[in-house]
Amino acid sequence: METQETIIVTGAAGYIGSHTLIELLQEQGYKVLAIDNYSNSSAQTYQRIKQITLATFEIKELDLCDYIALQKETNHLSTIHAIIHFAAYKSVPESVKNPLAYYHNNINSLNNVLRLCEERQIKQFIFSSSCSVYGNTHQLPVTEQTPVQKAESPYGHTKQIGEEMVAAFANANPWFSAVVLRYFNPVGAHHSGLIGELPLNRPNNLVPIITQTALGKNQLTVFGNDYSTRDGSCIRDYIHVSDIAKAHLLAIHYLSKQRHKTAVSLFNLGTGHGVSVLEAINAFEKVSGQKLTYTIGPRRLGDVEAIYANNTWAQHELGWVPKNTIEDMMRSAWKWQQTLESE
Ligand code: WQD
């Protein structure tokens, strides 16, 4: 790739975007334009990324639903190598309460970045999808061939529609190719402890609730211990956010080397191992030395009993090997929680 070519990262100040920005900047030769509207993130994260990488990059604040603004703020770039599109709303319960906001934001922003690909002939595209596209599947582990099921939430539905939009666009434009990454349960934080997921809204996800509970700032309830699993609690495939971030870099290489066999390549990003809620709690207690107080509550509506990935295809095609264990994930999440406390 020409060094003067730019990669546009949307949602670059967000949880996975920020960790991916670090990986891109640490790899020489990538010039980055970071786009975000800070609807669920903070521009301060960029200062931390600069501190970690000692690299510079261009920053634009804009709402991707505004195509004119997107055009204007990218007009100065002579060549755009790729777009990595993270920007989206991501809360499952919020999407159930406010579905139109999710359809409006997630679909329109994707439509506009694809429109920019068309106008500027941007040939490579990476789309953030989710294991939620598999819905309530009983085929475990989940491979990329496991059928997509009716989504459990408007959020999941926007990811399904998004995947179809990318596929339809690739189908209509033979010069364009895309990688769709289906994240399982991204957790943890950068090992520096400088960046992680910002708790701008009250968390719904297990790991931030665990780290907050350890500090007495939240109360953990295990949602159900009567599932047909080894200890009765739900099983998920937790994956370290930095391992997820690295997959994006490999996806760029994959598209650049034209090793892809189809216009749209799909990959599951999970460790391949299921971890139960109680095992996750134990891992946290082990690495933090904190004893967690929690209660067992009823099942949470919409939860699937167990889901974990088969990641062989990502290993084989991308050369992606997730490195972090559940203990590493918990250790980094706990370190990040300490950083948040010291601010
Ligand atoms: C994990 C496990 C809960 C909180 C969601 C989205 C998914 C993806 C990842 C974006 C479950 C249990 C949780 C608590 C608990 N996001 N739990 N007590 O629901 O697997 O996945 O985030 O793409 O699409 O649906 O993640 O972290 O909420 O829950 O017992 O207070 O922890 O029941 O088994 P989930 P989660």
Residues whose N, C-alpha, C, O or C-beta is under 5 A from the ligand:
A	BS01	WQD	K90 V92 S130 S132 F184 N185 N204 N205 L206 V207 I209 T221 V222 F223 C234 R236 V277 R300 D303
